[in-house]
Amino acid sequence: MDEVVIQRSADAAVLAEIHAAAVAVAYRPFFPADSPPPAASQLREEWTSKLADPTAVALLATVDGRPAGMVLARADRRFPGGEMAGLHVLPAQWGKRIGSALHDVALDVLSHAGYDTAWLWVLAANDRARRMYERRGWSPRADIAQNYLGVPELRYLRPLA
């Protein structure tokens, strides 16, 4: 079995590459043809900004030393509590429970930071991701929505232990 290691990362370029590779496949059905998912070069600046947040903890999962997935845990900027953002796993690593491991470690980080609630955004049409979050105790808040590059997102909430 391949060894999965999850550790903190401050490498915006690596995080952007994983993010771009994952959304190029996972989000393809949700973006209009004239609005493709963002490229790694576009996302690098976004990740640099996210990592500048003093509450941010980026977690990188590696398999046998190679990047496989990532997630960010931080203070939520709009609601009381913590936020889990950018949970992405490279498509070649899907189905290997890397996303589940990242999810659980991110919730641990938020809980240890003292948050009693966690929030996240998920594409409204991404049934696969929504089912995963709902199985793990997240509840959608239909009254809170936004658009990500023109694609509707829903807000999810979960109490932390």
Accessible surface in RSA format (square Angstrom, percent):
REM  Atomic radii and reference values for relative SASA: ProtOr
REM  Chains: A
REM  Algorithm: Lee & Richards
REM  Probe-radius: 1.40
REM  Slices: 20
REM RES _ NUM      All-atoms   Total-Side   Main-Chain    Non-polar    All polar
REM                ABS   REL    ABS   REL    ABS   REL    ABS   REL    ABS   REL
RES MET A   1   231.43 119.9 141.20  93.5  90.23 214.8 120.10 102.1 111.34 147.5
RES ASP A   2    70.08  49.1  61.52  61.2   8.56  20.2   9.59  22.6  60.49  60.3
RES GLU A   3   115.34  66.2 107.68  81.5   7.67  18.3  40.50  78.3  74.84  61.1
RES VAL A   4    56.90  37.4  29.92  27.1  26.99  65.0  29.92  26.0  26.99  73.2
RES VAL A   5    59.30  39.0  56.21  50.9   3.09   7.4  59.30  51.5   0.00   0.0
RES ILE A   6    44.71  25.4  14.70  11.0  30.01  72.3  14.70  10.6  30.01  81.4
RES GLN A   7    96.15  53.8  89.24  65.2   6.91  16.5  27.61  58.8  68.54  52.0
RES ARG A   8   170.48  71.6 148.93  75.9  21.55  51.3  59.00  80.6 111.47  67.6
RES SER A   9    19.70  16.6   5.59   7.5  14.11  32.5  11.38  24.2   8.31  11.6
RES ALA A  10    90.95  83.6  64.06  98.9  26.89  61.2  65.12  91.7  25.82  68.4
RES ASP A  11    67.19  47.1  59.95  59.7   7.24  17.1  25.63  60.3  41.57  41.5
RES ALA A  12    14.16  13.0  10.80  16.7   3.36   7.7  10.80  15.2   3.36   8.9
RES ALA A  13    39.41  36.2  37.47  57.8   1.94   4.4  37.58  52.9   1.83   4.8
RES VAL A  14    39.23  25.8  38.16  34.5   1.07   2.6  39.16  34.0   0.07   0.2
RES LEU A  15     0.00   0.0   0.00   0.0   0.00   0.0   0.00   0.0   0.00   0.0
RES ALA A  16     0.00   0.0   0.00   0.0   0.00   0.0   0.00   0.0   0.00   0.0
RES GLU A  17    92.94  53.4  90.57  68.5   2.36   5.6  37.06  71.7  55.88  45.6
RES ILE A  18     3.37   1.9   3.15   2.3   0.21   0.5   3.34   2.4   0.03   0.1
RES HIS A  19     8.27   4.5   8.27   5.7   0.00   0.0   5.54   5.7   2.73   3.2
RES ALA A  20    12.51  11.5  10.81  16.7   1.70   3.9  10.86  15.3   1.65   4.4
RES ALA A  21    40.46  37.2  29.29  45.2  11.18  25.4  38.16  53.7   2.30   6.1
RES ALA A  22     3.16   2.9   3.15   4.9   0.01   0.0   3.16   4.5   0.00   0.0
RES VAL A  23     0.53   0.3   0.51   0.5   0.01   0.0   0.53   0.5   0.00   0.0
RES ALA A  24    46.58  42.8  42.29  65.3   4.28   9.7  43.55  61.3   3.03   8.0
RES VAL A  25    58.90  38.8  52.09  47.2   6.80  16.4  52.09  45.3   6.80  18.4
RES ALA A  26    28.80  26.5  16.17  25.0  12.63  28.7  22.72  32.0   6.08  16.1
RES TYR A  27    33.91  15.8  33.91  19.3   0.00   0.0   7.07   5.3  26.83  33.1
RES ARG A  28   151.21  63.5 142.84  72.8   8.37  19.9  60.35  82.5  90.87  55.1
RES PRO A  29   104.55  76.2  63.41  57.8  41.14 149.5  75.63  62.4  28.92 179.7
RES PHE A  30    47.14  23.6  27.79  17.2  19.35  50.3  33.55  20.3  13.59  38.9
RES PHE A  31    15.71   7.9   1.31   0.8  14.40  37.5   2.02   1.2  13.69  39.2
RES PRO A  32    68.00  49.6  53.78  49.0  14.21  51.7  66.46  54.9   1.54   9.6
RES ALA A  33   111.06 102.1  69.54 107.3  41.53  94.5  82.19 115.7  28.87  76.5
RES ASP A  34   132.69  92.9  95.75  95.3  36.95  87.4  50.90 119.8  81.79  81.6
RES SER A  35    32.90  27.8  28.84  38.5   4.06   9.4  20.50  43.7  12.40  17.4
RES PRO A  36    92.97  67.8  81.28  74.1  11.69  42.5  84.14  69.5   8.83  54.9
RES PRO A  37    30.25  22.0  17.72  16.2  12.53  45.6  17.72  14.6  12.53  77.9
RES PRO A  38    12.16   8.9   6.26   5.7   5.90  21.4   8.41   6.9   3.75  23.3
RES ALA A  39    52.31  48.1  44.53  68.7   7.79  17.7  51.78  72.9   0.53   1.4
RES ALA A  40    14.74  13.6  11.97  18.5   2.77   6.3  11.97  16.9   2.77   7.3
RES SER A  41    78.65  66.5  61.28  81.8  17.37  40.0  42.18  89.8  36.47  51.1
RES GLN A  42   117.78  65.9  96.33  70.4  21.45  51.1  43.39  92.4  74.39  56.4
RES LEU A  43     2.32   1.3   2.32   1.7   0.00   0.0   2.32   1.6   0.00   0.0
RES ARG A  44    94.65  39.7  94.65  48.3   0.00   0.0  38.72  52.9  55.94  33.9
RES GLU A  45   140.29  80.5 134.25 101.6   6.04  14.4  49.90  96.5  90.39  73.8
RES GLU A  46    57.32  32.9  48.72  36.9   8.59  20.5  32.60  63.1  24.72  20.2
RES TRP A  47     0.07   0.0   0.07   0.0   0.00   0.0   0.07   0.0   0.00   0.0
RES THR A  48    78.38  55.7  75.34  76.4   3.05   7.3  65.96  88.6  12.42  18.8
RES SER A  49    76.82  64.9  62.77  83.8  14.05  32.4  31.32  66.7  45.51  63.8
RES LYS A  50    33.65  16.4  30.82  18.9   2.83   6.7  21.49  19.3  12.16  12.9
RES LEU A  51    42.23  23.5  19.90  14.2  22.33  56.1  20.28  14.2  21.95  59.1
RES ALA A  52    80.38  73.9  47.48  73.3  32.91  74.9  59.62  84.0  20.77  55.0
RES ASP A  53    33.17  23.2  23.81  23.7   9.35  22.1  19.48  45.8  13.69  13.6
RES PRO A  54   135.09  98.5  94.05  85.7  41.05 149.2 106.15  87.6  28.94 179.9
RES THR A  55    60.15  42.8  42.84  43.4  17.31  41.3  50.65  68.0   9.50  14.4
RES ALA A  56    20.60  18.9   0.19   0.3  20.41  46.4   0.19   0.3  20.41  54.1
RES VAL A  57    18.59  12.2  15.54  14.1   3.05   7.3  18.59  16.1   0.00   0.0
RES ALA A  58     3.38   3.1   0.11   0.2   3.27   7.4   0.11   0.1   3.27   8.7
RES LEU A  59     7.50   4.2   7.50   5.4   0.00   0.0   7.50   5.3   0.00   0.0
RES LEU A  60    17.43   9.7  17.43  12.5   0.00   0.0  17.43  12.2   0.00   0.0
RES ALA A  61     0.00   0.0   0.00   0.0   0.00   0.0   0.00   0.0   0.00   0.0
RES THR A  62    13.29   9.5  13.24  13.4   0.05   0.1   8.15  11.0   5.13   7.8
RES VAL A  63     5.05   3.3   4.88   4.4   0.17   0.4   4.88   4.2   0.17   0.5
RES ASP A  64    74.71  52.3  46.32  46.1  28.40  67.1  28.79  67.7  45.93  45.8
RES GLY A  65    64.10  79.1   0.00   N/A  64.10  79.1  32.63  89.6  31.47  70.5
RES ARG A  66   151.88  63.8 151.43  77.2   0.45   1.1  69.43  94.9  82.45  50.0
RES PRO A  67    54.72  39.9  47.40  43.2   7.32  26.6  47.40  39.1   7.32  45.5
RES ALA A  68     0.51   0.5   0.51   0.8   0.00   0.0   0.51   0.7   0.00   0.0
RES GLY A  69     0.00   0.0   0.00   N/A   0.00   0.0   0.00   0.0   0.00   0.0
RES MET A  70     0.00   0.0   0.00   0.0   0.00   0.0   0.00   0.0   0.00   0.0
RES VAL A  71     0.17   0.1   0.00   0.0   0.17   0.4   0.00   0.0   0.17   0.5
RES LEU A  72     0.00   0.0   0.00   0.0   0.00   0.0   0.00   0.0   0.00   0.0
RES ALA A  73     0.40   0.4   0.04   0.1   0.36   0.8   0.40   0.6   0.00   0.0
RES ARG A  74     9.86   4.1   8.38   4.3   1.48   3.5   1.48   2.0   8.38   5.1
RES ALA A  75    26.45  24.3  26.12  40.3   0.33   0.7  26.12  36.8   0.33   0.9
RES ASP A  76    17.25  12.1   1.39   1.4  15.86  37.5   0.02   0.1  17.22  17.2
RES ARG A  77   172.34  72.4 133.65  68.1  38.69  92.1  61.92  84.6 110.43  66.9
RES ARG A  78   142.55  59.9 108.20  55.2  34.35  81.8  60.80  83.1  81.75  49.5
RES PHE A  79    45.39  22.7  38.84  24.1   6.55  17.0  42.01  25.5   3.38   9.7
RES PRO A  80   119.91  87.4 103.91  94.7  16.00  58.2 116.50  96.2   3.41  21.2
RES GLY A  81    14.41  17.8   0.00   N/A  14.41  17.8   3.30   9.0  11.11  24.9
RES GLY A  82     0.00   0.0   0.00   N/A   0.00   0.0   0.00   0.0   0.00   0.0
RES GLU A  83     6.49   3.7   6.49   4.9   0.00   0.0   0.15   0.3   6.35   5.2
RES MET A  84     3.77   2.0   1.30   0.9   2.47   5.9   1.30   1.1   2.47   3.3
RES ALA A  85    16.69  15.3  10.00  15.4   6.69  15.2  16.69  23.5   0.00   0.0
RES GLY A  86    18.99  23.4   0.00   N/A  18.99  23.4   6.40  17.6  12.60  28.2
RES LEU A  87    27.39  15.3   6.46   4.6  20.93  52.6   6.46   4.5  20.93  56.3
RES HIS A  88    17.14   9.4  13.70   9.5   3.44   8.8   7.65   7.9   9.49  11.0
RES VAL A  89    15.81  10.4  12.13  11.0   3.68   8.9  12.13  10.5   3.68  10.0
RES LEU A  90    43.96  24.5  43.96  31.5   0.00   0.0  43.96  30.9   0.00   0.0
RES PRO A  91    41.10  30.0  29.10  26.5  12.00  43.6  29.52  24.4  11.58  72.0
RES ALA A  92    85.88  79.0  57.09  88.1  28.79  65.5  70.53  99.3  15.34  40.6
RES GLN A  93    30.76  17.2  30.10  22.0   0.67   1.6   0.39   0.8  30.38  23.0
RES TRP A  94    79.26  31.8  59.28  28.7  19.97  46.9  57.56  30.7  21.70  35.2
RES GLY A  95    78.69  97.0   0.00   N/A  78.69  97.0  41.58 114.1  37.11  83.1
RES LYS A  96   103.45  50.5  84.29  51.7  19.16  45.6  67.31  60.6  36.15  38.5
RES ARG A  97   169.21  71.0 157.49  80.3  11.72  27.9  74.57 101.9  94.64  57.4
RES ILE A  98     2.77   1.6   0.75   0.6   2.02   4.9   1.63   1.2   1.14   3.1
RES GLY A  99    13.98  17.2   0.00   N/A  13.98  17.2   9.93  27.3   4.05   9.1
RES SER A 100    10.86   9.2   8.95  11.9   1.91   4.4   3.50   7.4   7.36  10.3
RES ALA A 101    35.26  32.4  27.48  42.4   7.78  17.7  34.86  49.1   0.41   1.1
RES LEU A 102     0.00   0.0   0.00   0.0   0.00   0.0   0.00   0.0   0.00   0.0
RES HIS A 103     0.98   0.5   0.98   0.7   0.00   0.0   0.98   1.0   0.00   0.0
RES ASP A 104    81.23  56.9  74.65  74.3   6.58  15.6  28.68  67.5  52.55  52.4
RES VAL A 105    51.45  33.9  50.95  46.1   0.51   1.2  51.45  44.7   0.00   0.0
RES ALA A 106     0.00   0.0   0.00   0.0   0.00   0.0   0.00   0.0   0.00   0.0
RES LEU A 107    15.09   8.4  14.27  10.2   0.81   2.0  14.63  10.3   0.45   1.2
RES ASP A 108    79.71  55.8  78.16  77.8   1.54   3.7   8.79  20.7  70.92  70.7
RES VAL A 109    32.06  21.1  25.32  22.9   6.73  16.2  30.32  26.3   1.74   4.7
RES LEU A 110     1.76   1.0   1.76   1.3   0.00   0.0   1.76   1.2   0.00   0.0
RES SER A 111    35.59  30.1  24.40  32.6  11.20  25.8   8.26  17.6  27.33  38.3
RES HIS A 112   154.70  84.6 119.64  83.2  35.07  89.7  89.68  92.4  65.03  75.7
RES ALA A 113    66.59  61.2  26.58  41.0  40.01  91.0  38.97  54.9  27.62  73.2
RES GLY A 114    64.97  80.1   0.00   N/A  64.97  80.1  34.73  95.3  30.24  67.7
RES TYR A 115    51.97  24.3  44.59  25.4   7.38  19.2  34.10  25.6  17.88  22.0
RES ASP A 116   105.14  73.6  98.35  97.9   6.79  16.1  36.39  85.6  68.75  68.6
RES THR A 117    30.11  21.4  30.11  30.5   0.00   0.0   8.14  10.9  21.98  33.2
RES ALA A 118     0.00   0.0   0.00   0.0   0.00   0.0   0.00   0.0   0.00   0.0
RES TRP A 119    14.25   5.7  14.25   6.9   0.00   0.0  14.25   7.6   0.00   0.0
RES LEU A 120     2.41   1.3   2.41   1.7   0.00   0.0   2.41   1.7   0.00   0.0
RES TRP A 121    47.75  19.2  25.44  12.3  22.31  52.4  18.40   9.8  29.36  47.6
RES VAL A 122     8.93   5.9   5.26   4.8   3.67   8.8   8.93   7.8   0.00   0.0
RES LEU A 123     1.71   1.0   0.64   0.5   1.07   2.7   0.64   0.5   1.07   2.9
RES ALA A 124    25.98  23.9  21.53  33.2   4.45  10.1  21.75  30.6   4.23  11.2
RES ALA A 125    57.91  53.2  41.08  63.4  16.83  38.3  50.04  70.5   7.87  20.8
RES ASN A 126    14.96  10.3  14.96  14.5   0.00   0.0   0.00   0.0  14.96  14.5
RES ASP A 127    83.36  58.4  80.26  79.9   3.09   7.3  18.42  43.3  64.94  64.8
RES ARG A 128   130.99  55.0 126.93  64.7   4.05   9.7  59.07  80.7  71.92  43.6
RES ALA A 129    21.28  19.6  17.03  26.3   4.25   9.7  21.06  29.7   0.22   0.6
RES ARG A 130    53.95  22.7  53.95  27.5   0.00   0.0   7.06   9.6  46.89  28.4
RES ARG A 131   129.89  54.5 127.83  65.2   2.06   4.9  59.22  80.9  70.67  42.8
RES MET A 132    34.98  18.1  34.98  23.1   0.00   0.0  13.33  11.3  21.65  28.7
RES TYR A 133    17.54   8.2  17.54  10.0   0.00   0.0   2.08   1.6  15.45  19.1
RES GLU A 134    76.98  44.2  60.00  45.4  16.98  40.4  21.21  41.0  55.77  45.5
RES ARG A 135   169.02  71.0 129.57  66.1  39.45  93.9  77.29 105.6  91.73  55.6
RES ARG A 136    51.52  21.6  40.57  20.7  10.96  26.1  26.42  36.1  25.11  15.2
RES GLY A 137    43.88  54.1   0.00   N/A  43.88  54.1  33.75  92.6  10.13  22.7
RES TRP A 138     6.01   2.4   0.00   0.0   6.01  14.1   0.00   0.0   6.01   9.8
RES SER A 139    60.76  51.3  59.76  79.7   1.00   2.3  27.42  58.4  33.34  46.7
RES PRO A 140    57.90  42.2  41.68  38.0  16.22  59.0  41.68  34.4  16.22 100.8
RES ARG A 141    80.37  33.7  78.50  40.0   1.87   4.5  23.54  32.2  56.83  34.4
RES ALA A 142    92.51  85.1  67.23 103.8  25.27  57.5  67.56  95.1  24.95  66.1
RES ASP A 143   107.85  75.5  66.05  65.7  41.80  98.8  52.13 122.7  55.72  55.6
RES ILE A 144    21.35  12.2  18.61  13.9   2.74   6.6  21.35  15.4   0.00   0.0
RES ALA A 145    62.21  57.2  35.63  55.0  26.57  60.5  35.93  50.6  26.27  69.6
RES GLN A 146    60.25  33.7  46.15  33.7  14.11  33.6  27.84  59.3  32.42  24.6
RES ASN A 147   105.50  72.8  78.43  75.8  27.06  65.2  14.66  35.3  90.83  87.8
RES TYR A 148    46.91  21.9  44.96  25.6   1.96   5.1  46.05  34.6   0.86   1.1
RES LEU A 149    90.52  50.4  67.12  48.0  23.40  58.8  80.14  56.3  10.38  27.9
RES GLY A 150    61.41  75.7   0.00   N/A  61.41  75.7  31.90  87.5  29.51  66.1
RES VAL A 151     5.14   3.4   4.73   4.3   0.42   1.0   5.14   4.5   0.00   0.0
RES PRO A 152    76.05  55.4  75.89  69.2   0.16   0.6  75.89  62.7   0.16   1.0
RES GLU A 153    18.23  10.5  18.23  13.8   0.00   0.0   0.00   0.0  18.23  14.9
RES LEU A 154    28.26  15.7  28.26  20.2   0.00   0.0  28.26  19.8   0.00   0.0
RES ARG A 155     2.37   1.0   2.37   1.2   0.00   0.0   0.00   0.0   2.37   1.4
RES TYR A 156     0.00   0.0   0.00   0.0   0.00   0.0   0.00   0.0   0.00   0.0
RES LEU A 157    46.03  25.6  45.47  32.5   0.55   1.4  45.47  31.9   0.55   1.5
RES ARG A 158    60.68  25.5  60.68  30.9   0.00   0.0   1.14   1.6  59.54  36.1
RES PRO A 159    97.69  71.2  90.88  82.8   6.81  24.8  91.98  75.9   5.71  35.5
RES LEU A 160    20.48  11.4   3.94   2.8  16.54  41.6   5.66   4.0  14.82  39.9
RES ALA A 161   134.72 123.9  70.71 109.1  64.01 145.6 110.18 155.2  24.54  65.0
END  Absolute sums over single chains surface
CHAIN  1 A     8224.9       6318.2       1906.7       4634.6       3590.3
END  Absolute sums over all chains
TOTAL          8224.9       6318.2       1906.7       4634.6       3590.3
